[in-house]
Amino acid sequence: MTVTRSHVIGVGSYLPARVLTNNELSEMVDTSDEWIVQRTGIRERHIAADDELTSDLAVKAARNALHAAHKKADDIDLIIVATTTPDMTFPATAVFVQNKLGIHHGQAFDIQAVCSGFVYAVATADAYIKAGMAKRALVIGAETFSRILDWTDRTTCVLFGDGAGALIMEAAPEGVEGVLASVLRSDGEHWDKLYVDGGVSKTQSTGYVRMEGREVFKHAVGMVTDVVEGVLAQSGHVASDLDWFVPHQANKRIIDSAGKKLGIPPEKVIVTVDRHANTSAASIPLALNEAIADGRIKKGDLVMLEAMGGGFTWGATLIRW
């Protein structure tokens, strides 16, 4: 029996024009460029303009992805937006994206798995396509994380940025491998190590990001390697088969430690955290788009995506490009 797979036919991204450097941050809170770089690898981040919504970032990334895929908006019948910073409590940001793209058919919804959201969204779109519930999906990770930062808290405000990335997925023709395997996990026991201290039901407010950095770091490397090894085992591959490792861009030390534990050499790891900071659900597609644009990721390459975020949630996906 022929197995239906989904594959990626186009990728796009968008970063807001405003760049906020570590030196500028040091004028706002008690920190320094040296302190931030040493602990995180971050040097700068992009910040959305006051009139830019998460859906605006998402639409710009989506249009770039559609252009790369040589498709029109009407070719899309599934839109999934991974975001922690939706335009409104409801409707879903995906519906706003759908409307702004002029699409009036198909289905559109959001996924909330924080920094793991994009991996969750790719796995979900893959399942929809395999089940015949969608023909062509627009998968987006988009965040205006600057809107939920306490700019007086130096332990969190230095870590995050805004941006969006998108990809187009469709059923793979015979002989094309596409998405090979995905593993998703969560454990709500750890919710209080990385969370926002507000919410509709609890406080009727948006709240701000709160984090126990050492605790997150302690769990991150083990969780990352867990799902990556699970995907490799499921797909019949080993780490040395990988052409590229595209991890969630949260912290350079976490990226380096995970790569080392998995036996993936640094030259195979895509890193953008120095220029983008942690853009949550947008970080993987932003990094993917950069590596495709500069010619590193090419057709036929074996690419591992991986993320871990608040919840905790974590997951990985293996794609033959």
C-alpha positions as CSV (number, residue, x, y, z in Angstrom):
1,M,0.0,0.0,0.0
2,T,1.3,3.4,-0.9
3,V,1.8,5.7,2.1
4,T,0.6,9.3,1.7
5,R,3.1,11.7,3.0
6,S,3.1,15.5,3.2
7,H,6.1,17.6,2.0
8,V,7.2,21.2,2.2
9,I,7.0,23.2,-1.0
10,G,7.7,26.7,0.2
11,V,9.0,28.6,3.2
12,G,8.8,32.3,4.1
13,S,9.5,34.6,7.0
14,Y,9.1,38.2,8.3
15,L,10.9,40.2,10.9
16,P,9.7,43.6,12.1
17,A,12.0,46.5,11.1
18,R,12.8,47.7,14.7
19,V,16.0,46.1,16.0
20,L,16.7,46.3,19.8
21,T,20.3,45.6,20.7
22,N,21.7,44.4,24.0
23,N,23.4,47.8,24.5
24,E,20.0,49.5,24.2
25,L,18.5,47.1,26.7
26,S,21.3,47.9,29.1
27,E,20.0,51.5,29.2
28,M,16.5,50.2,30.2
29,V,17.4,47.5,32.8
30,D,20.4,46.5,34.9
31,T,22.2,44.3,32.3
32,S,25.0,44.4,29.8
33,D,25.8,43.0,26.3
34,E,28.5,40.8,27.8
35,W,26.1,39.4,30.4
36,I,23.4,38.5,27.9
37,V,25.8,37.1,25.3
38,Q,27.6,34.9,27.8
39,R,24.4,33.4,29.2
40,T,22.3,33.2,26.1
41,G,24.2,34.0,22.9
42,I,21.7,36.7,22.1
43,R,22.9,40.0,20.7
44,E,19.8,41.6,19.3
45,R,16.1,41.0,18.6
46,H,13.3,42.5,16.5
47,I,10.3,44.3,18.0
48,A,7.0,44.7,16.3
49,A,5.7,48.3,15.7
50,D,2.8,49.5,17.8
51,D,0.4,49.0,14.9
52,E,1.7,45.5,14.0
53,L,-0.4,42.6,15.2
54,T,0.6,39.0,15.3
55,S,-1.7,38.3,12.3
56,D,0.1,41.1,10.3
57,L,3.5,39.4,10.9
58,A,1.9,36.0,10.0
59,V,0.4,37.3,6.7
60,K,3.7,38.8,5.5
61,A,5.5,35.5,6.2
62,A,2.6,33.6,4.6
63,R,2.8,35.6,1.4
64,N,6.5,35.0,1.2
65,A,6.0,31.3,1.6
66,L,3.3,31.3,-1.1
67,H,5.6,33.1,-3.4
68,A,8.4,30.5,-2.8
69,A,5.9,27.7,-3.4
70,H,4.5,29.3,-6.6
71,K,1.0,29.0,-5.1
72,K,-1.9,31.4,-4.7
73,A,-3.8,32.0,-1.5
74,D,-6.8,30.2,-2.9
75,D,-4.7,27.1,-3.2
76,I,-4.7,26.8,0.6
77,D,-7.5,24.8,2.4
78,L,-5.9,24.6,5.9
79,I,-4.3,27.3,8.0
80,I,-2.7,26.5,11.3
81,V,-1.1,29.4,13.3
82,A,1.1,28.5,16.2
83,T,1.1,31.4,18.6
84,T,1.2,32.4,22.3
85,T,0.4,36.0,21.5
86,P,-2.9,36.0,19.5
87,D,-4.5,39.2,18.2
88,M,-7.5,38.6,20.4
89,T,-8.8,36.0,22.9
90,F,-11.1,34.9,20.0
91,P,-11.5,34.4,17.1
92,A,-8.3,32.5,16.3
93,T,-5.5,34.5,14.8
94,A,-5.6,32.0,11.9
95,V,-9.0,33.3,11.0
96,F,-7.7,36.8,10.7
97,V,-4.8,35.5,8.5
98,Q,-7.3,33.7,6.4
99,N,-9.4,36.8,5.9
100,K,-6.4,39.1,5.2
101,L,-5.2,36.6,2.5
102,G,-8.7,36.7,1.0
103,I,-9.4,33.0,1.6
104,H,-13.1,32.1,2.1
105,H,-12.9,28.3,2.2
106,G,-11.3,25.5,4.1
107,Q,-10.4,25.6,7.8
108,A,-8.3,27.8,10.1
109,F,-7.3,27.4,13.7
110,D,-4.6,28.2,16.2
111,I,-2.3,25.9,18.2
112,Q,-1.0,27.0,21.6
113,A,2.0,25.0,22.7
114,V,4.2,28.0,23.3
115,C,7.8,27.5,21.8
116,S,6.9,24.0,20.7
117,G,3.9,25.3,18.8
118,F,5.4,25.2,15.3
119,V,6.5,21.5,15.6
120,Y,3.0,20.7,16.9
121,A,1.5,22.6,14.0
122,V,3.6,20.8,11.4
123,A,2.7,17.4,12.9
124,T,-1.0,18.4,12.9
125,A,-0.9,19.6,9.3
126,D,0.9,16.4,8.3
127,A,-1.8,14.3,10.0
128,Y,-4.6,16.3,8.3
129,I,-3.0,15.8,4.9
130,K,-2.3,12.1,5.4
131,A,-6.0,11.6,6.5
132,G,-7.3,13.4,3.4
133,M,-8.8,16.2,5.4
134,A,-6.7,18.9,3.7
135,K,-4.9,19.1,0.3
136,R,-2.6,22.0,1.0
137,A,-1.7,23.6,4.4
138,L,-0.3,26.9,5.4
139,V,1.6,26.4,8.7
140,I,2.7,29.6,10.5
141,G,4.6,30.4,13.7
142,A,4.0,34.0,14.6
143,E,4.6,36.0,17.8
144,T,4.6,39.5,19.2
145,F,6.2,38.3,22.4
146,S,7.3,41.8,23.3
147,R,3.6,42.5,24.3
148,I,3.8,40.0,27.2
149,L,7.3,41.0,28.6
150,D,7.9,42.9,31.8
151,W,10.5,45.4,30.6
152,T,11.7,45.9,34.2
153,D,12.5,42.2,34.6
154,R,16.0,41.6,33.3
155,T,15.8,37.9,33.6
156,T,13.1,37.6,30.9
157,C,12.9,40.8,28.8
158,V,16.4,40.2,27.3
159,L,15.4,36.8,26.0
160,F,12.6,37.3,23.6
161,G,11.8,38.9,20.3
162,D,9.0,39.2,17.6
163,G,8.7,37.6,14.2
164,A,6.9,35.1,12.0
165,G,7.8,32.2,9.7
166,A,5.6,30.0,7.5
167,L,5.7,27.0,5.3
168,I,3.4,25.4,2.7
169,M,2.8,21.7,2.9
170,E,0.9,19.4,0.5
171,A,0.5,15.7,-0.3
172,A,3.8,14.4,-1.6
173,P,3.9,12.9,-5.1
174,E,5.0,9.2,-5.3
175,G,8.7,8.8,-4.5
176,V,9.0,12.0,-2.4
177,E,9.5,11.3,1.3
178,G,8.6,14.6,2.9
179,V,7.7,14.5,6.6
180,L,9.0,11.2,7.9
181,A,8.1,11.1,11.6
182,S,7.0,13.4,14.5
183,V,7.1,12.9,18.3
184,L,5.2,15.3,20.6
185,R,5.3,15.3,24.4
186,S,4.0,17.4,27.3
187,D,4.1,17.3,31.1
188,G,1.9,19.9,33.0
189,E,3.7,19.2,36.2
190,H,6.3,21.8,35.2
191,W,3.9,24.6,34.2
192,D,5.2,27.0,36.9
193,K,8.7,27.0,35.6
194,L,7.8,29.0,32.5
195,Y,4.4,30.7,32.3
196,V,2.5,34.0,32.0
197,D,1.0,35.3,35.2
198,G,-2.3,36.3,33.7
199,G,-5.2,34.9,31.7
200,V,-8.8,35.4,30.8
201,S,-10.3,33.0,33.4
202,K,-7.8,33.5,36.2
203,T,-7.0,37.2,36.3
204,Q,-8.9,38.8,33.4
205,S,-5.6,40.3,32.2
206,T,-2.8,39.5,29.8
207,G,0.0,39.1,32.4
208,Y,3.8,38.9,31.9
209,V,6.2,36.1,31.2
210,R,7.8,34.5,34.3
211,M,10.5,32.0,34.2
212,E,12.8,29.9,36.4
213,G,15.7,30.0,34.0
214,R,17.9,27.4,35.8
215,E,15.0,24.9,36.0
216,V,14.1,25.3,32.4
217,F,17.8,24.8,31.3
218,K,18.0,21.7,33.5
219,H,15.1,20.0,31.8
220,A,15.6,21.3,28.3
221,V,18.6,19.3,27.0
222,G,17.1,16.0,28.2
223,M,13.7,16.7,26.7
224,V,15.2,17.7,23.4
225,T,17.3,14.6,23.1
226,D,14.4,12.4,24.1
227,V,12.2,13.5,21.2
228,V,15.0,13.7,18.7
229,E,16.1,10.1,19.5
230,G,12.4,9.0,19.4
231,V,11.9,10.5,15.9
232,L,15.2,8.9,14.7
233,A,14.2,5.5,16.0
234,Q,10.7,5.8,14.5
235,S,12.1,6.7,11.1
236,G,14.9,4.2,11.0
237,H,17.6,6.9,11.0
238,V,20.6,7.8,13.2
239,A,22.0,11.2,14.1
240,S,24.8,10.9,11.7
241,D,22.3,10.7,8.8
242,L,21.1,14.2,9.5
243,D,22.2,17.0,7.1
244,W,20.8,19.7,9.3
245,F,19.5,20.2,12.8
246,V,17.1,23.2,13.2
247,P,16.4,23.6,17.0
248,H,14.2,26.1,18.7
249,Q,16.3,29.2,19.1
250,A,16.0,29.9,22.8
251,N,19.5,29.8,24.2
252,K,22.8,29.1,22.5
253,R,24.0,27.1,25.5
254,I,21.0,24.8,25.2
255,I,21.5,24.4,21.5
256,D,25.2,23.5,21.9
257,S,24.5,21.1,24.8
258,A,21.8,19.3,22.9
259,G,23.8,19.0,19.7
260,K,26.8,17.6,21.7
261,K,24.6,15.1,23.5
262,L,23.1,13.9,20.2
263,G,26.4,13.8,18.5
264,I,25.5,16.4,15.9
265,P,28.5,18.5,14.9
266,P,28.1,22.3,15.2
267,E,28.5,22.8,11.4
268,K,25.2,21.0,10.9
269,V,23.3,23.1,13.4
270,I,21.3,26.2,12.2
271,V,21.7,29.0,14.7
272,T,19.9,32.4,14.5
273,V,19.3,33.1,18.2
274,D,22.1,35.7,18.2
275,R,20.1,37.9,15.9
276,H,16.5,37.0,16.5
277,A,16.5,36.0,20.3
278,N,13.7,33.6,21.3
279,T,10.7,34.2,19.0
280,S,8.8,31.3,20.5
281,A,6.7,29.5,17.9
282,A,8.3,31.6,15.1
283,S,11.9,30.6,15.8
284,I,12.1,27.4,13.8
285,P,10.5,28.6,10.6
286,L,12.6,31.8,10.8
287,A,15.8,29.7,11.1
288,L,14.6,27.4,8.3
289,N,13.9,30.2,5.9
290,E,17.4,31.7,6.5
291,A,19.1,28.4,5.9
292,I,17.1,27.8,2.7
293,A,17.7,31.4,1.4
294,D,21.5,31.1,1.9
295,G,21.7,27.8,0.2
296,R,22.5,25.6,3.2
297,I,19.4,23.5,3.2
298,K,18.8,21.9,-0.2
299,K,16.4,19.5,-1.9
300,G,17.0,16.0,-0.6
301,D,18.5,17.0,2.7
302,L,17.4,15.3,5.9
303,V,16.3,18.0,8.4
304,M,15.4,17.6,12.0
305,L,13.2,20.2,13.7
306,E,13.0,20.3,17.5
307,A,11.5,22.6,20.2
308,M,10.7,22.8,23.9
309,G,8.5,25.3,25.6
310,G,6.3,26.2,28.5
311,G,4.0,23.6,29.8
312,F,6.3,21.9,29.5
313,T,5.8,20.9,25.9
314,W,8.4,19.5,23.5
315,G,8.6,17.8,20.2
316,A,10.6,17.0,17.1
317,T,9.9,16.3,13.4
318,L,12.1,14.8,10.7
319,I,11.7,16.0,7.1
320,R,13.3,14.9,3.9
321,W,13.5,18.3,2.1
